[in-house]
């Protein structure tokens, strides 16, 4: 039994050994990890892409671009492991092209494939100085767009699952996007520790603020999701009961809050009031690197952000399925209201 699979004898839902039409295999840790690595690769690439537009960062992309490639490959690997077909990680992108128009799953595969392809091209451009700057920026921009689409597509996929009521919530895309920025900023900050000079100082300050705002956005999105969840509906009632009974849910909220406090508080404490308003002759704010204690404390916040982003996707993924499998179903439902099987989004590879 995995960490996020349903324990036996749940105190809610159907309490009888009934064989229901809604009993389907759960998506477990493999899919949770695949979604996690998708958002990590996607939003880390988005952050690097934005940095390219500023023309102020040249060392950080050399560290971040290979991480994007590796994590995108890991996303494919875990999707393939869930399918039980190792070759699916390579054949799925080709098969998905034929199903792009009618399947959210196929679109997601195409988005991740585009992210991987252009992340590889961007990595090559970063490491080979002979590649023209305009081509490097072009690769980073296209990869950034695929990264954003890859991060949010699963949120829209969940929100479009009308047969899984707890997923059919418009706040999920916002929650997943906030979690993606959270983990992307956390990984980028850890990588920035190895960057020296003004670029490293500038990157660490920017990413510390990004961790803070992304953490606030994730907590606010959690509140929005729970506040708009109609717990009067039996499926949502069961899912909500399951979600709020899991330690992982509370760990997620606590470490997200701690990440906000550590990164935001550390950043504010390290910025003298004079440096906020004082200007140099060149017109730039006189702000140096973070103090050593703050710099390394925010690494803890970054790790919290990484873990919290994974728990967010895993908890939402499992809670919706638990509700779908254990809530009682009435035989008098109309066809239009009948829940659809888990994973029936048109095509699964």
MIKE-748380 format. One record per atom (N, C-alpha, C): x, z, y. Coordinates in steps of 0.1 Angstrom, whole numbers, padded with zeros to 4 digits, always signed. Atoms other than C-alpha are relative to their C-alpha. Example, Ala and Ser with C-alpha at 12.3 -4.5 7.8 and 13.67 -1.06 7.14 Angstrom:
<recs>
+0009+0000-0012+0123+0078-0045+0009+0000+0012-0009+0000-0011+0137+0071-0011-0008+0008+0011
</recs>
This chain:
<recs>
+0008+0000-0012+0000+0000+0000+0009+0000+0012-0008+0001-0012+0014-0010+0033-0004+0010+0011+0002-0010-0010+0015+0010+0065-0014-0003+0007+0012+0003-0007-0015-0008+0080-0012-0004-0009+0011+0003+0009-0037-0014+0049-0009+0011-0001+0011-0010+0000-0069+0004+0044+0002+0011-0011-0001-0010+0011-0066+0038+0025-0013+0000-0008+0012-0001+0008-0090+0045-0003-0009+0010+0006+0010-0010-0004-0122+0064+0003-0001+0003+0015+0002-0001-0015-0127+0057+0040-0012+0009+0003+0011-0009-0004-0149+0083+0057-0011-0008+0008+0010+0008-0007-0169+0054+0072-0002-0013-0007+0002+0012+0007-0184+0021+0061-0008+0002-0013+0008+0000+0013-0199+0013+0027+0007+0010-0009-0005-0010+0009-0195+0042+0003-0005-0002-0014+0005+0003+0014-0204+0024-0029+0008-0012-0004-0008+0011+0005-0185+0000-0052-0008-0013+0000+0008+0012-0001-0204-0030-0040+0010-0012+0002-0008+0012-0002-0190-0065-0042-0007-0008+0010+0007+0006-0012-0198-0080-0008+0005-0014+0002-0004+0013-0003-0196-0115+0004+0011+0000+0011-0011-0001-0011-0172-0103+0032+0012+0006-0005-0013-0006+0005-0145-0090+0009+0010-0011-0002-0010+0010+0000-0115-0111+0015+0014+0007+0001-0013-0007-0001-0077-0103+0012+0003+0002+0014-0004-0003-0014-0064-0086+0043+0013-0007+0004-0013+0004-0006-0038-0100+0065+0008+0013+0003-0007-0013-0001-0011-0073+0064+0012-0001+0008-0012-0001-0008+0024-0066+0076+0007-0013+0003-0006+0013-0002+0036-0102+0071-0006-0007+0012+0006+0007-0012+0011-0116+0096+0002+0008+0012-0003-0009-0011+0016-0086+0119+0014-0003+0006-0013+0003-0004+0053-0093+0119+0002-0015+0006+0000+0014-0005+0047-0131+0124-0005-0001+0014+0005-0001-0013+0026-0124+0154+0009+0007+0010-0009-0007-0009+0051-0100+0168+0012-0008+0004-0011+0009-0003+0080-0124+0165-0004-0012+0008+0005+0011-0008+0059-0151+0180+0000+0004+0015+0001-0005-0014+0052-0130+0211+0014+0003+0006-0013-0003-0005+0088-0119+0213+0007-0013+0004-0007+0012-0003+0102-0154+0211-0007-0007+0013+0007+0007-0010+0075-0168+0234+0002+0006+0014-0001-0006-0013+0077-0143+0263+0015+0002+0004-0014-0001-0003+0115-0139+0261+0004-0014+0006-0003+0013-0005+0117-0177+0266-0007-0002+0013+0006+0001-0013+0092-0174+0294+0008+0007+0011-0008-0007-0010+0114-0149+0312+0012-0007+0003-0012+0008-0002+0145-0170+0307-0003-0012+0008+0004+0012-0008+0126-0200+0320-0002+0003+0015+0002-0004-0014+0116-0182+0352+0014+0002+0006-0013-0002-0005+0152-0171+0356+0008-0013+0003-0007+0013-0002+0164-0207+0354-0004-0005+0014+0005+0006-0013+0143-0216+0385+0008+0007+0011-0007-0008-0010+0162-0189+0405+0014-0005+0002-0014+0005+0000+0196-0205+0397+0010+0012+0003-0008-0012-0002+0210-0169+0398+0005+0006-0013-0004-0006+0013+0214-0163+0361+0006-0011-0009-0007+0009+0009+0240-0181+0339+0005+0006-0013-0005-0007+0012+0252-0155+0315-0011+0005-0009+0011-0006+0008+0219-0139+0303-0006-0011-0009+0006+0010+0009+0205-0172+0290+0009-0003-0013-0009+0002+0012+0236-0175+0267-0002+0010-0011+0003-0010+0010+0226-0143+0251-0015-0001-0005+0014+0000+0003+0188-0148+0252-0005-0012-0008+0005+0012+0006+0184-0184+0241+0002+0000-0015-0001-0001+0015+0198-0178+0205-0010+0009-0006+0010-0010+0005+0175-0148+0202-0013-0006-0001+0013+0007+0001+0145-0170+0210+0000-0009-0012-0001+0009+0012+0156-0195+0183-0002+0008-0013+0001-0008+0012+0161-0168+0157-0014+0007-0002+0013-0007+0001+0129-0149+0164-0012-0010-0003+0010+0011+0004+0109-0182+0163+0000-0004-0014-0001+0003+0014+0123-0189+0129-0006+0011-0008+0006-0011+0007+0114-0154+0118-0015+0000+0000+0015+0001+0000+0078-0160+0129-0005-0010-0010+0004+0010+0011+0076-0191+0107+0002+0006-0013-0003-0006+0013+0092-0172+0079-0010+0010-0005+0010-0010+0004+0067-0144+0079-0014-0006-0002+0012+0007+0003+0038-0168+0082+0000-0006-0014-0002+0006+0013+0052-0186+0051-0001+0010-0011+0001-0011+0010+0056-0153+0033-0014+0005-0003+0014-0004+0002+0020-0144+0039-0008-0011-0008+0006+0011+0008+0009-0178+0026+0004+0000-0014-0005+0000+0014+0030-0172-0005+0006-0013-0004-0006+0013+0003+0045-0207-0002+0012-0001+0010-0012+0000-0008+0081-0206+0011+0002-0014+0008-0001+0013-0006+0080-0244+0019-0009-0002+0012+0010+0002-0010+0050-0239+0042+0006+0001+0014-0006-0001-0014+0073-0229+0071+0005-0013+0005-0006+0013-0005+0087-0264+0072-0011-0011-0001+0010+0011+0001+0057-0285+0061-0012+0003+0009+0012-0003-0008+0030-0267+0082+0000-0007+0013+0001+0007-0013+0040-0282+0115-0005-0015-0001+0004+0014+0002+0035-0317+0101-0014-0001-0004+0014+0000+0004+0002-0309+0084-0009+0004+0012+0008-0005-0011-0010-0291+0116-0004-0011+0009+0003+0011-0010-0009-0323+0136-0013-0007-0003+0012+0006+0004-0038-0337+0116-0012+0009+0003+0011-0009-0002-0059-0306+0123+0000+0006+0014-0002-0006-0013-0049-0299+0159-0013+0000+0008+0012+0001-0009-0083-0310+0174-0011+0010-0004+0012-0008+0004-0105-0286+0154+0005+0014-0006-0005-0013+0006-0083-0256+0143+0009+0007+0009-0009-0009-0008-0069-0227+0163+0013+0003-0008-0012-0003+0008-0045-0220+0134+0010-0012+0002-0009+0012-0001-0031-0256+0136+0006+0000+0014-0006+0000-0014-0027-0254+0174+0011+0011+0001-0010-0011-0001-0008-0221+0170+0013-0005-0006-0012+0005+0007+0016-0237+0145+0007-0011+0009-0006+0010-0008+0021-0266+0169+0007+0006+0012-0006-0007-0011+0028-0243+0198+0013+0007-0004-0013-0007+0005+0054-0223+0178+0010-0010-0003-0010+0010+0003+0070-0255+0166+0006-0006+0012-0005+0005-0013+0073-0268+0202+0009+0010+0006-0009-0010-0005+0088-0235+0212+0013+0000-0007-0013+0000+0008+0114-0236+0184+0008-0012+0004-0007+0013-0003+0123-0273+0191+0007+0001+0014-0006+0000-0013+0128-0269+0228+0009+0012+0003-0009-0011-0001+0144-0235+0225+0014-0004-0006-0012+0005+0005+0170-0252+0203+0007-0009+0010-0005+0009-0010+0175-0279+0229+0005+0008+0012-0004-0008-0011+0177-0253+0256+0013+0007-0003-0012-0007+0004+0203-0233+0237+0012-0009+0000-0011+0009+0000+0224-0264+0232+0004-0003+0015-0004+0003-0014+0222-0272+0270+0007+0012+0006-0007-0012-0006+0232-0236+0278+0015+0001-0004-0013-0002+0005+0263-0237+0257+0009-0012+0002-0009+0012-0003+0275-0272+0266-0001-0004+0015+0000+0002-0014+0284-0276+0302-0002-0014+0004+0002+0014-0003+0283-0314+0300-0015-0004+0001+0014+0003-0002+0245-0312+0298-0004+0001+0014+0004-0001-0015+0231-0320+0333-0009+0012+0002+0008-0011-0003+0215-0291+0350-0015-0003+0000+0014+0004+0000+0182-0310+0355-0006+0000-0014+0005+0001+0014+0180-0315+0317-0002+0014-0006+0001-0013+0005+0187-0279+0310-0013+0007+0006+0012-0006-0006+0159-0268+0334-0012-0006-0006+0011+0007+0006+0136-0294+0319-0003+0006-0014+0002-0006+0013+0142-0280+0284-0006+0015+0001+0005-0014-0001+0137-0244+0296-0014+0001+0005+0014+0000-0005+0105-0253+0314-0010-0003-0011+0009+0004+0011+0089-0270+0284+0000+0011-0010-0001-0011+0010+0101-0242+0261-0008+0012+0005+0007-0011-0006+0087-0217+0286-0015-0002-0002+0015+0003+0001+0052-0234+0285-0004+0002-0014+0004-0002+0014+0052-0235+0247+0001+0015-0003-0001-0015+0003+0063-0198+0247-0012+0007+0005+0012-0006-0005+0034-0188+0269-0012-0003-0009+0011+0004+0008+0009-0208+0248+0001+0007-0014-0002-0006+0013+0024-0194+0215-0004+0015+0001+0003-0014-0001+0020-0158+0228-0015+0002+0002+0014-0003-0003-0016-0161+0240-0010-0007-0010+0009+0007+0009-0030-0185+0214-0006+0009-0010+0005-0009+0010-0034-0157+0188-0011+0009+0006+0011-0008-0006-0054-0137+0213-0013-0008+0001+0011+0008-0001-0077-0166+0219-0006-0003-0014+0005+0002+0013-0079-0172+0182-0008+0012-0005+0008-0012+0004-0090-0136+0176-0013+0000+0008+0012-0001-0008-0114-0138+0205-0011-0010-0004+0010+0011+0004-0130-0170+0191-0005+0003-0014+0005-0004+0013-0136-0153+0157-0013+0006+0001+0013-0006-0001-0173-0148+0161-0005+0007-0012+0004-0007+0012-0176-0137+0125+0007+0014-0002-0007-0013+0001-0152-0107+0131-0003+0007+0014+0004-0005-0013-0170-0088+0159+0011+0008+0008-0010-0008-0007-0141-0064+0167+0011-0009+0006-0009+0009-0006-0119-0094+0174-0006-0009+0011+0008+0008-0010-0146-0113+0193-0001+0007+0013+0000-0007-0013-0136-0097+0226+0010-0007+0009-0008+0007-0010-0123-0114+0257+0012+0007+0005-0011-0008-0004-0099-0086+0264+0013-0002-0008-0011+0001+0009-0077-0094+0234+0011-0010+0005-0010+0009-0005-0059-0124+0250+0009+0007+0011-0007-0008-0010-0050-0101+0280+0009+0010-0006-0008-0010+0007-0038-0074+0256+0012-0006-0006-0012+0006+0006-0016-0097+0237+0010-0006+0010-0009+0005-0010-0002-0113+0268+0008+0011+0006-0007-0012-0006+0007-0079+0283+0010+0005-0010-0010-0004+0010+0023-0069+0250+0011-0010-0002-0011+0009+0001+0043-0101+0249+0010+0001+0011-0009-0003-0011+0057-0095+0284+0008+0013-0002-0006-0013+0002+0064-0059+0274+0012-0002-0009-0011+0001+0009+0085-0068+0244+0010-0010+0005-0010+0009-0006+0101-0098+0261+0009+0006+0010-0008-0007-0010+0112-0077+0290+0009+0010-0006-0008-0010+0007+0124-0050+0266+0013-0006-0006-0011+0006+0007+0146-0073+0246+0010-0006+0011-0009+0006-0011+0159-0091+0278+0008+0011+0006-0007-0011-0007+0168-0057+0293+0012+0004-0009-0010-0004+0009+0188-0047+0262+0012-0011+0000-0011+0010-0001+0207-0081+0263+0007+0001+0013-0007-0001-0013+0214-0076+0300+0010+0010+0002-0011-0010+0000+0235-0046+0293+0014-0006-0002-0013+0006+0003+0262-0069+0281+0004-0010+0011-0003+0009-0011+0261-0090+0313+0007+0008+0011-0008-0008-0010+0287-0079+0339-0003-0006+0014+0001+0005-0014+0288-0083+0377-0013+0001+0006+0013+0000-0008+0261-0090+0402-0012-0005-0008+0011+0006+0008+0241-0111+0377-0006+0011-0009+0005-0010+0009+0239-0082+0353-0008+0011+0007+0006-0010-0008+0230-0057+0380-0014-0005+0005+0013+0006-0005+0203-0080+0394-0010-0001-0012+0009+0002+0012+0189-0087+0359-0006+0013-0004+0005-0013+0005+0187-0050+0349-0010+0006+0010+0009-0005-0009+0169-0041+0381-0014-0007-0001+0012+0008+0001+0144-0069+0378-0007+0003-0013+0006-0002+0013+0138-0063+0341-0006+0014-0002+0006-0013+0000+0133-0026+0346-0013+0001+0006+0013+0001-0007+0105-0033+0370-0010-0008-0009+0009+0008+0008+0091-0059+0346-0006+0008-0012+0004-0009+0010+0090-0033+0318-0011+0009+0005+0010-0010-0006+0071-0009+0341-0013-0007+0001+0013+0006-0003+0045-0034+0352-0007-0005-0013+0006+0005+0013+0040-0049+0317-0006+0012-0008+0005-0012+0006+0036-0014+0303-0014+0004+0006+0013-0004-0007+0009-0006+0329-0011-0010-0004+0010+0011+0003-0008-0040+0321-0005+0002-0015+0005-0002+0014-0008-0032+0283-0009+0012-0001+0009-0012+0000-0023+0003+0289-0014-0004+0006+0012+0004-0006-0049-0012+0312-0008-0009-0009+0007+0010+0009-0057-0040+0287-0006+0008-0012+0006-0008+0011-0062-0014+0259-0013+0007+0005+0012-0006-0006-0087+0004+0282-0011-0010+0001+0010+0010-0002-0105-0028+0290-0005-0004-0014+0004+0003+0013-0106-0037+0253-0010+0010-0006+0008-0010+0006-0120-0004+0242-0013+0002+0008+0012-0002-0009-0144-0001+0272-0010-0011-0002+0009+0012+0002-0159-0036+0264-0005-0001-0014+0003+0001+0014-0162-0029+0227-0014+0006-0003+0014-0005+0003-0199-0026+0217+0000+0008-0013+0000-0008+0012-0197+0003+0193-0014+0003-0005+0013-0001+0006-0234+0002+0189-0003-0010-0011+0000+0010+0011-0228-0028+0166+0007+0006-0012-0006-0007+0011-0221-0015+0131+0014-0004-0003-0014+0004+0003-0190-0036+0126+0010+0006+0010-0009-0006-0010-0175-0024+0158+0001+0015-0001+0000-0014+0002-0185+0011+0151+0010+0004-0011-0009-0003+0011-0166+0011+0118+0014-0003+0005-0014+0004-0005-0136-0007+0134+0005+0010+0010-0004-0010-0010-0135+0017+0163+0004+0013-0007-0002-0012+0008-0137+0047+0139+0014-0001-0007-0013+0001+0007-0108+0033+0119+0012+0000+0009-0011+0001-0010-0087+0024+0149+0004+0014+0006-0003-0013-0006-0090+0058+0165+0004+0011-0010-0004-0009+0010-0082+0075+0132+0014-0002-0005-0013+0003+0004-0048+0059+0129+0011+0005+0009-0011-0006-0008-0016+0076+0141+0007-0011+0008-0007+0011-0007-0001+0042+0150-0006-0003+0013+0007+0003-0013-0028+0037+0177+0005+0010+0011-0004-0010-0010-0018+0070+0194+0015-0001+0003-0014+0003-0002+0019+0063+0189+0002-0011+0010-0001+0011-0009+0014+0030+0206-0003+0004+0015+0003-0005-0014-0003+0046+0237+0010+0009+0006-0010-0010-0005+0022+0074+0240+0013-0006+0003-0013+0006-0003+0054+0053+0238-0001-0010+0011+0002+0009-0011+0039+0027+0261+0000+0008+0013-0001-0008-0012+0033+0054+0287+0014+0005+0003-0013-0004-0002+0067+0068+0281+0010-0011+0006-0008+0011-0004+0083+0034+0286-0003-0003+0015+0004+0001-0015+0064+0031+0320+0007+0011+0008-0005-0011-0008+0075+0065+0331+0015+0000+0001-0015+0000+0000+0112+0061+0321+0005-0011+0008-0006+0012-0007+0117+0026+0334-0004+0000+0015+0004-0001-0014+0096+0030+0366+0006+0011+0007-0006-0012-0007+0107+0065+0374+0015-0001+0002-0014+0002-0001+0143+0057+0367+0004-0010+0010-0002+0010-0010+0142+0026+0388-0002+0006+0014+0003-0005-0013+0126+0043+0418+0010+0011+0004-0009-0011-0004+0149+0073+0416+0014-0005+0003-0013+0006-0002+0179+0050+0417+0001-0009+0013+0001+0009-0012+0168+0031+0449-0001+0009+0012+0001-0008-0012+0177+0050+0481-0009-0007+0010+0009+0006-0010+0152+0045+0509+0007-0009+0009-0007+0009-0009+0178+0030+0531+0003-0013-0005-0003+0013+0006+0186+0003+0507-0013-0009-0001+0013+0008+0000+0149-0008+0506-0002-0007+0013+0002+0005-0013+0148-0014+0543+0012-0006+0007-0013+0005-0006+0185-0020+0551+0003-0014-0004-0004+0013+0003+0197-0055+0553+0015-0002+0003-0014+0003-0003+0232-0069+0551+0000-0012+0010-0001+0011-0009+0245-0096+0575-0005-0013-0006+0005+0012+0007+0236-0122+0549-0015+0001-0002+0014-0001+0002+0201-0109+0549-0005+0004-0013+0004-0004+0014+0201-0096+0513+0000+0016+0000+0001-0014+0001+0191-0061+0504+0013+0006-0007-0012-0007+0005+0220-0037+0498-0003+0008-0013+0004-0007+0012+0211-0028+0462+0010-0004-0011-0010+0002+0010+0238-0023+0435-0006+0001-0014+0004-0002+0014+0236-0017+0398-0007+0013-0002+0007-0012+0003+0215+0010+0382+0011+0011-0003-0010-0011+0004+0234+0044+0378+0000+0000-0016-0002+0001+0015+0248+0047+0342-0011+0007-0007+0010-0007+0007+0224+0074+0332-0014-0007+0000+0012+0007+0000+0194+0054+0343+0001-0013-0008-0002+0013+0007+0208+0022+0329-0003+0002-0015+0001-0002+0015+0210+0036+0294-0013+0007-0004+0013-0006+0002+0178+0057+0297-0011-0011-0002+0010+0010+0001+0159+0025+0302+0001-0008-0013-0001+0006+0014+0173+0012+0269-0010+0006-0009+0010-0007+0008+0151+0038+0253-0014-0005+0004+0013+0006-0004+0121+0025+0274-0002-0014-0006+0001+0014+0005+0129-0010+0262-0003+0000-0015+0002-0001+0015+0130+0001+0225-0015+0005-0002+0014-0004+0000+0096+0019+0231-0009-0012+0002+0008+0012-0002+0083-0014+0245-0001-0009-0012-0001+0008+0012+0094-0033+0215-0009+0005-0011+0008-0006+0011+0078-0009+0190-0015+0000+0004+0014+0000-0005+0046-0006+0211-0007-0014-0001+0006+0014+0001+0041-0044+0212-0003-0003-0014+0003+0003+0014+0043-0046+0175-0012+0008-0005+0011-0008+0005+0019-0017+0169-0014-0005+0006+0012+0005-0006-0006-0033+0193-0006-0011-0008+0005+0011+0008-0009-0065+0174-0004+0004-0014+0003-0004+0014-0008-0048+0140-0013+0008+0000+0012-0008+0000-0036-0023+0149-0012-0008+0002+0011+0009-0002-0059-0049+0163-0003-0009-0012+0001+0009+0011-0052-0072+0134-0007+0007-0012+0005-0007+0012-0060-0046+0107-0014+0006+0003+0013-0007-0003-0089-0027+0125-0012-0010-0002+0011+0010+0001-0110-0059+0127-0003-0003-0014+0002+0004+0014-0105-0067+0091-0006+0012-0008+0006-0012+0007-0113-0031+0079-0015+0001+0003+0014+0000-0004-0145-0032+0099-0008-0011-0008+0007+0011+0006-0154-0066+0084-0002+0002-0015+0001-0002+0015-0148-0054+0048-0008+0012-0003+0006-0012+0004-0163-0020+0049-0014+0003+0006+0013-0002-0007-0193-0022+0073-0011-0006-0009+0011+0005+0008-0227-0026+0055-0005-0013+0006+0006+0013-0005-0243-0061+0058-0014-0001-0005+0014+0001+0004-0280-0068+0058-0003-0014-0006+0003+0013+0006-0294-0096+0036-0009-0009+0008+0010+0008-0008-0318-0107+0064+0007-0006+0012-0007+0007-0011-0291-0121+0087-0003-0015+0000+0002+0014-0001-0297-0156+0100+0014-0007-0002-0012+0007+0003-0271-0183+0092+0009+0001+0012-0008+0001-0012-0259-0185+0128+0007+0014+0003-0007-0013-0002-0251-0147+0128+0008+0004-0011-0008-0005+0012-0235-0146+0094+0015-0001+0003-0014+0000-0002-0199-0135+0097+0007-0010-0009-0008+0010+0008-0174-0161+0085+0012+0007-0006-0011-0006+0007-0145-0153+0061+0012+0002+0009-0012-0002-0007-0113-0139+0074+0009-0012-0002-0009+0012+0001-0089-0168+0082-0007-0013+0000+0007+0013+0001-0116-0194+0082-0001-0006+0014+0000+0006-0013-0105-0210+0115+0002-0015-0001+0000+0014+0001-0106-0245+0102+0011-0004-0010-0011+0004+0009-0072-0248+0085+0010+0011+0000-0010-0011+0001-0046-0223+0072+0013-0005-0005-0013+0005+0004-0017-0245+0063+0001-0003-0015
</recs>
